[in-house]
Amino acid sequence: MVCAAFAFSLVQPARAQDDKPVDLKVLMATLKQIKDKRALSEKAMEVKAVEDFRAAASSNAAAIAFYQGVAAATGGDGKNRRQEWAKSEAAGNAARLHLNYLLLTIQRAAGATTKQLEPALMAHIVGLNAAGAGDAAILVRREESAKGGYMPSGRKRVPDHEPTFAEQDLMKQDVSSSIFVKWYGIQRMLEGAKDWETNFGDVDGIYQKTLLPYYRQKRDPLAVAYWETKIQQEAQRATSSNEAVKIDKFNAVRRPQLLWKRAGEMVSIGQRNRGMNEMLNLVRTFPDHPDLADWISSMEGMIAENAPPAIAQPAPQPVAQPVAQPTPELVNLFSN
């Protein structure tokens, strides 16, 4: 019995002894020092990232070298593809413009308005179009993605041609999750970017999310000019195919759709009569268009919203009832 009690006592944990009382003021001060140090470290990294991005975005060569270094540091193939990158203008353009838009995104997240960023955004779009982006680039990426875009070679899959600007890996990366942001750990810097396209090469997205709302707000004709340019670009792409089917489809379906959007933009910037006249012309000219029902419904809604109020009719007056006249007997009764 004694042995059993002794054995039981051996398996009992020793009573934990608490430490001396904690000085809460000292503890709070220590935690604050750690937080402040961490904040300073993050701020220093953010400043360094912006400085590095600006330097790398100064030229294609600098951008390629920077991309190569970050890719190699993160386990990518930058080191092995040095010669390929050095010869590729498309890769240099992609790296430079990606970094340029990343800097604009950081400014947007920090509170820069569209008015402040518009000149830089327009310059960025000019650079994208010169490099081969725009809507054509978006379509190329979609087509390549749909058909694979790569040919097997042994155990690896390699491009079946020199990648164009629209096919660069960076074109597929949102700036918020790009290789540069991950390497510097600055995701928090981009969290405040509102009404903003995250893909640096999506010209359409930049207009739709940022520039067009701004133009509509100040009733700027540049909103209409965007659709005119888009119509010209898509017309050129359709006719350059030399395929009668594509050309006919553009003229019968796509071009009227773009003209309708242009007309709607006229209404949005205050040119209501001009826009509605163009809409009516489209309804009359393309009675077999697949969007005709939606067009008519949209116009009917616009007419109902802008119809003048009905003239209020005066309320009918109640018909006057004849007043009963006192009888002679009643008059004689009160006169006596």
C-alpha positions in Angstrom: 0.0 0.0 0.0 2.8 2.3 0.9 4.7 1.4 -2.2 1.6 2.1 -4.3 1.2 5.6 -2.8 5.0 6.2 -3.3 4.7 5.2 -7.0 1.7 7.4 -7.4 3.5 10.4 -6.0 6.3 9.9 -8.5 4.1 10.5 -11.5 2.6 13.7 -10.1 3.9 16.8 -11.7 5.8 19.1 -9.5 3.9 22.2 -8.6 4.7 25.0 -11.1 6.3 28.0 -9.5 5.3 31.4 -10.9 8.0 34.0 -11.7 8.3 37.3 -10.0 5.6 39.9 -10.8 5.8 41.4 -14.2 6.3 45.2 -14.5 3.5 46.0 -16.9 4.9 49.4 -17.7 8.2 48.0 -18.7 6.5 45.2 -20.7 4.4 47.8 -22.6 7.5 49.9 -23.3 9.3 46.9 -24.6 6.5 45.9 -26.9 6.3 49.5 -28.2 10.0 49.5 -29.0 9.7 46.2 -30.9 6.7 47.6 -32.9 8.4 50.9 -33.7 11.6 49.0 -34.8 9.5 46.8 -37.1 7.7 49.8 -38.5 10.9 51.6 -39.2 12.3 48.5 -40.9 9.2 48.2 -43.1 9.3 51.8 -44.0 13.0 51.6 -44.9 12.2 48.6 -47.1 9.4 50.5 -48.8 11.6 53.4 -49.5 14.3 51.1 -50.9 11.8 49.3 -53.1 10.5 52.6 -54.7 14.1 53.7 -55.3 15.0 50.4 -56.8 11.9 50.3 -59.0 12.6 53.8 -60.3 16.1 53.0 -61.2 15.2 49.8 -62.9 12.3 51.4 -64.9 14.7 54.0 -66.4 15.5 51.8 -69.4 14.9 48.4 -70.9 18.5 47.2 -70.1 18.1 48.2 -66.4 14.7 46.6 -66.2 15.9 43.3 -67.7 18.9 43.2 -65.4 16.7 43.9 -62.4 14.2 41.3 -63.4 16.9 38.8 -64.0 18.4 39.4 -60.6 15.1 39.1 -58.8 14.1 36.0 -60.7 17.4 34.3 -59.9 17.2 35.3 -56.2 13.7 33.8 -56.0 14.7 30.5 -57.7 13.7 31.5 -61.2 15.6 31.0 -64.4 16.9 34.5 -64.8 20.5 33.5 -64.6 20.1 30.8 -67.3 18.2 33.1 -69.6 20.6 36.0 -69.5 21.5 36.0 -73.2 17.9 35.4 -74.3 16.6 38.4 -72.2 19.5 40.6 -73.3 18.4 40.1 -77.0 14.7 40.4 -76.4 13.2 43.9 -76.8 9.8 42.5 -75.9 11.1 41.2 -72.6 12.7 44.6 -71.8 9.6 46.5 -72.6 7.5 44.2 -70.5 9.9 44.5 -67.5 10.2 48.3 -67.8 6.5 49.0 -68.2 5.6 46.6 -65.4 7.8 48.4 -63.1 6.5 51.8 -64.3 2.9 50.8 -63.6 3.9 49.3 -60.2 5.2 52.8 -59.2 1.9 54.3 -60.4 0.0 51.7 -58.3 2.0 52.6 -55.2 1.1 56.3 -55.7 -2.5 55.4 -56.2 -2.5 53.4 -53.0 -0.9 56.3 -51.2 -3.9 58.5 -52.2 -3.0 60.0 -55.6 -6.1 61.1 -57.5 -6.9 60.2 -61.1 -6.4 63.9 -62.0 -2.9 63.7 -60.6 -2.1 60.4 -62.3 -3.8 61.0 -65.7 -0.7 62.4 -67.5 1.4 59.4 -66.3 -1.3 56.9 -67.1 -1.7 58.3 -70.6 2.1 58.1 -71.1 2.0 54.5 -69.9 -0.7 53.6 -72.4 1.3 55.2 -75.2 4.2 53.1 -74.2 2.1 49.9 -74.1 0.7 50.6 -77.5 4.1 51.2 -78.9 5.4 48.0 -77.4 2.4 46.0 -78.9 -0.1 45.9 -76.1 -3.6 47.4 -76.2 -6.7 45.3 -76.9 -4.7 43.3 -79.5 -2.3 42.1 -76.7 -5.2 41.0 -74.6 -6.7 38.9 -77.4 -3.3 37.4 -78.2 -3.0 36.2 -74.6 -6.4 34.7 -74.6 -5.9 32.9 -77.9 -2.5 31.6 -76.8 -4.0 30.4 -73.5 -6.8 28.7 -75.3 -4.6 26.7 -77.7 -1.8 26.1 -75.2 0.7 28.3 -76.9 3.6 25.9 -76.2 5.0 23.0 -78.0 6.5 19.9 -76.2 10.2 19.5 -76.4 11.4 16.4 -74.6 10.3 16.6 -71.0 9.9 20.4 -71.1 7.4 22.7 -72.7 9.0 25.6 -74.5 7.5 28.4 -76.7 7.1 27.5 -80.4 8.4 31.0 -81.3 10.1 33.9 -79.7 7.6 35.3 -77.2 6.1 38.6 -78.2 5.4 41.5 -75.8 1.9 40.3 -75.3 3.2 36.8 -74.4 5.7 37.8 -71.8 5.3 36.1 -68.3 5.1 39.6 -66.7 2.0 40.3 -68.8 0.2 37.6 -66.8 1.1 38.9 -63.4 -1.0 41.5 -61.5 1.2 44.1 -60.0 -0.2 43.3 -56.6 1.3 39.8 -56.9 4.2 40.4 -59.1 7.7 38.9 -58.5 9.0 42.3 -57.5 6.3 42.9 -54.8 6.8 39.4 -53.4 10.6 39.8 -53.2 10.5 43.1 -51.3 7.5 42.0 -49.2 5.6 45.2 -49.8 2.1 43.9 -50.5 0.7 46.2 -47.8 1.8 49.2 -49.9 -0.7 48.4 -52.6 -3.8 47.7 -50.5 -5.2 51.2 -50.8 -5.3 51.2 -54.7 -9.1 51.7 -55.5 -10.7 51.9 -58.9 -7.6 50.6 -60.4 -6.6 48.0 -63.0 -4.1 45.5 -61.5 -2.7 44.2 -64.8 -0.2 46.8 -66.2 -0.8 45.8 -69.8 -4.6 45.9 -69.9 -5.3 49.2 -71.7 -9.0 48.5 -71.7 -9.0 47.9 -67.9 -7.1 51.1 -67.2 -9.7 53.1 -69.1 -12.7 51.3 -67.8 -11.7 51.4 -64.1 -9.8 54.7 -63.8 -9.9 57.0 -66.8 -13.4 56.8 -68.2 -15.2 57.4 -64.8 -12.9 60.5 -64.4 -13.7 61.8 -67.9 -17.5 61.2 -67.4 -17.4 63.1 -64.1 -15.9 66.2 -65.8 -17.8 65.7 -69.0 -14.6 65.4 -71.0 -14.8 64.5 -74.8 -11.8 62.2 -74.3 -14.4 59.6 -73.1 -15.9 59.6 -76.6 -12.4 59.7 -78.2 -11.5 56.4 -76.4 -14.3 54.6 -78.3 -13.4 56.2 -81.6 -9.8 54.9 -81.2 -11.0 51.5 -80.2 -13.2 51.3 -83.3 -10.3 52.2 -85.5 -8.0 49.6 -83.8 -10.5 46.8 -84.1 -11.4 47.7 -87.7 -7.7 47.6 -88.6 -7.3 44.2 -86.9 -10.3 42.8 -88.7 -9.3 44.1 -92.2 -5.7 43.0 -91.7 -6.8 39.4 -91.4 -8.0 39.4 -95.1 -10.7 37.0 -94.0 -14.1 37.8 -95.4 -15.9 36.1 -92.5 -14.1 38.1 -89.9 -14.5 41.4 -91.8 -18.3 40.8 -92.3 -18.8 39.8 -88.6 -17.0 43.0 -87.5 -19.1 45.2 -89.7 -22.4 43.5 -88.8 -21.9 42.8 -85.1 -18.8 44.2 -83.4 -18.7 47.7 -85.0 -22.4 48.5 -84.2 -21.7 47.4 -80.6 -18.8 49.8 -80.3 -20.8 52.6 -82.0 -23.5 52.0 -79.4 -21.0 52.3 -76.6 -19.7 55.5 -78.1 -23.2 56.9 -78.3 -23.8 56.0 -74.7 -20.6 57.9 -73.8 -21.9 61.0 -75.6 -25.0 60.9 -73.3 -22.8 60.4 -70.2 -20.8 63.6 -70.9 -23.9 65.7 -71.6 -24.3 65.3 -75.3 -27.7 63.7 -74.8 -29.4 64.7 -78.1 -26.4 63.7 -80.2 -26.1 60.3 -78.4 -29.8 59.4 -78.6 -29.9 60.3 -82.3 -27.0 58.0 -83.0 -28.6 55.3 -81.0 -31.8 55.6 -83.0 -29.8 55.5 -86.2 -28.2 52.2 -85.1 -31.6 50.7 -84.2 -32.9 51.6 -87.7 -29.8 50.5 -89.6 -29.3 47.1 -87.8 -32.8 45.7 -87.2 -31.3 42.1 -87.1 -28.5 42.9 -84.7 -28.4 40.4 -81.7 -28.4 43.3 -79.3 -31.4 45.1 -80.8 -33.8 44.1 -78.0 -31.4 45.5 -75.3 -30.8 48.6 -77.3 -34.5 49.4 -77.6 -35.1 48.6 -73.9 -32.2 50.9 -73.0 -33.6 53.8 -75.1 -37.1 53.3 -73.7 -35.6 53.6 -70.2 -33.7 56.8 -71.1 -36.9 58.3 -72.6 -38.9 57.4 -69.4 -36.2 59.0 -67.2 -36.1 62.2 -69.2 -39.8 62.6 -70.1 -41.2 66.0 -69.0 -43.5 65.7 -66.0 -47.2 65.6 -66.8 -49.1 68.9 -66.4 -51.1 68.7 -63.2 -54.8 69.0 -63.8 -56.8 71.2 -61.3 -58.8 69.2 -58.8 -62.5 69.2 -59.6 -64.5 71.6 -57.4 -67.4 70.2 -55.4 -70.8 71.0 -56.8 -72.5 73.7 -54.7 -75.7 72.5 -53.0 -78.7 74.9 -53.1 -79.3 76.6 -49.9 -82.8 76.0 -48.4 -84.9 79.2 -48.2 -86.9 79.9 -45.1 -90.7 79.6 -45.4 -92.9 82.7 -44.8 -94.3 81.0 -41.7 -90.7 80.7 -40.3 -89.9 84.3 -41.1 -93.1 85.5 -39.3 -92.3 83.4 -36.3 -88.9 85.1 -35.7 -90.2 88.5 -36.6 -92.8 88.6 -33.9 
